Amino acid sequence: SLMNVTQLKEWFKSFIEDYNTVTMPHKKFYDLARWEAKEARKRAKEERRQARRRLADPSTVPTEFNDEEILRNQRRANREAQRQQEAAFTRLTRLQEIHGREQESMLRILGAAVKKQG
């Protein structure tokens, strides 16, 4: 169900108050692109840490060497990482577009409500 104008105004006042006083529930609401980049760096750091652990673990040292298979697996992993990175970028772009449309819509609704009262 849609909010009535009074509820929307109250929600928007609360939103503006949180935004202006820097009390949004999470930092990502202030700069989504920076937050996404930070999260990507965290994931990459964790993946590197796990790779180092695997290399340090003697049970993961290969006893048979099949260079072609290793190369295929590395290429497959690189393609998957590239796909994931592209998907993350696409999600970020879509989120930014949605955020922009939501802001425009909210401003249109509030403008109409103010105009109606004015």
C-alpha positions as a Python dict, from the first residue, in 0.01 Angstrom:
ca = {
    (1, 'S'): (0, 0, 0),
    (2, 'L'): (111, 353, -67),
    (3, 'M'): (191, 599, 208),
    (4, 'N'): (-38, 892, 246),
    (5, 'V'): (114, 1237, 210),
    (6, 'T'): (144, 1296, 587),
    (7, 'Q'): (326, 966, 640),
    (8, 'L'): (555, 1042, 347),
    (9, 'K'): (637, 1387, 483),
    (10, 'E'): (714, 1242, 827),
    (11, 'W'): (931, 972, 676),
    (12, 'F'): (1113, 1227, 461),
    (13, 'K'): (1167, 1457, 762),
    (14, 'S'): (1317, 1164, 950),
    (15, 'F'): (1535, 1075, 652),
    (16, 'I'): (1659, 1434, 611),
    (17, 'E'): (1724, 1459, 986),
    (18, 'D'): (1928, 1137, 980),
    (19, 'Y'): (2115, 1244, 669),
    (20, 'N'): (2193, 1597, 789),
    (21, 'T'): (2298, 1487, 1137),
    (22, 'V'): (2506, 1200, 997),
    (23, 'T'): (2305, 940, 1186),
    (24, 'M'): (2205, 715, 898),
    (25, 'P'): (2196, 348, 1000),
    (26, 'H'): (2508, 264, 797),
    (27, 'K'): (2799, 447, 632),
    (28, 'K'): (2709, 302, 292),
    (29, 'F'): (2412, 540, 274),
    (30, 'Y'): (2647, 839, 249),
    (31, 'D'): (2872, 719, -35),
    (32, 'L'): (2761, 390, -186),
    (33, 'A'): (3043, 376, -443),
    (34, 'R'): (3311, 420, -176),
    (35, 'W'): (3143, 160, 47),
    (36, 'E'): (3123, -92, -242),
    (37, 'A'): (3493, -33, -323),
    (38, 'K'): (3585, -84, 42),
    (39, 'E'): (3386, -408, 55),
    (40, 'A'): (3556, -529, -265),
    (41, 'R'): (3899, -455, -112),
    (42, 'K'): (3799, -650, 200),
    (43, 'R'): (3692, -949, -10),
    (44, 'A'): (4014, -937, -216),
    (45, 'K'): (4224, -916, 101),
    (46, 'E'): (4043, -1217, 250),
    (47, 'E'): (4088, -1414, -74),
    (48, 'R'): (4464, -1338, -70),
    (49, 'R'): (4482, -1443, 296),
    (50, 'Q'): (4307, -1772, 215),
    (51, 'A'): (4538, -1830, -82),
    (52, 'R'): (4844, -1780, 143),
    (53, 'R'): (4700, -2028, 393),
    (54, 'R'): (4648, -2284, 118),
    (55, 'L'): (5006, -2235, -2),
    (56, 'A'): (5142, -2271, 352),
    (57, 'D'): (4942, -2589, 414),
    (58, 'P'): (5160, -2891, 326),
    (59, 'S'): (4854, -3098, 237),
    (60, 'T'): (4780, -2861, -53),
    (61, 'V'): (5125, -2893, -212),
    (62, 'P'): (5080, -3084, -537),
    (63, 'T'): (5251, -3420, -562),
    (64, 'E'): (5173, -3448, -933),
    (65, 'F'): (5247, -3168, -1172),
    (66, 'N'): (5010, -3116, -1459),
    (67, 'D'): (5097, -2772, -1589),
    (68, 'E'): (4818, -2767, -1846),
    (69, 'E'): (4553, -2847, -1585),
    (70, 'I'): (4695, -2588, -1347),
    (71, 'L'): (4691, -2326, -1623),
    (72, 'R'): (4331, -2415, -1719),
    (73, 'N'): (4224, -2384, -1356),
    (74, 'Q'): (4401, -2048, -1319),
    (75, 'R'): (4236, -1915, -1634),
    (76, 'R'): (3898, -2042, -1518),
    (77, 'A'): (3947, -1873, -1180),
    (78, 'N'): (4054, -1549, -1353),
    (79, 'R'): (3745, -1555, -1578),
    (80, 'E'): (3522, -1615, -1275),
    (81, 'A'): (3687, -1330, -1084),
    (82, 'Q'): (3635, -1102, -1386),
    (83, 'R'): (3268, -1207, -1408),
    (84, 'Q'): (3220, -1137, -1040),
    (85, 'Q'): (3384, -797, -1071),
    (86, 'E'): (3166, -708, -1370),
    (87, 'A'): (2856, -826, -1184),
    (88, 'A'): (2950, -613, -882),
    (89, 'F'): (2996, -311, -1108),
    (90, 'T'): (2661, -376, -1275),
    (91, 'R'): (2491, -405, -934),
    (92, 'L'): (2652, -81, -821),
    (93, 'T'): (2544, 99, -1138),
    (94, 'R'): (2187, -29, -1101),
    (95, 'L'): (2178, 72, -734),
    (96, 'Q'): (2295, 421, -825),
    (97, 'E'): (2030, 446, -1097),
    (98, 'I'): (1759, 324, -859),
    (99, 'H'): (1876, 566, -590),
    (100, 'G'): (1860, 854, -839),
    (101, 'R'): (1510, 758, -953),
    (102, 'E'): (1393, 722, -592),
    (103, 'Q'): (1527, 1067, -507),
    (104, 'E'): (1358, 1219, -812),
    (105, 'S'): (1032, 1046, -729),
    (106, 'M'): (1046, 1154, -367),
    (107, 'L'): (1113, 1514, -463),
    (108, 'R'): (829, 1505, -719),
    (109, 'I'): (586, 1368, -458),
    (110, 'L'): (694, 1618, -195),
    (111, 'G'): (679, 1903, -447),
    (112, 'A'): (326, 1803, -543),
    (113, 'A'): (223, 1779, -178),
    (114, 'V'): (368, 2121, -98),
    (115, 'K'): (206, 2268, -409),
    (116, 'K'): (-128, 2114, -311),
    (117, 'Q'): (-108, 2266, 38),
    (118, 'G'): (29, 2599, -87),
}
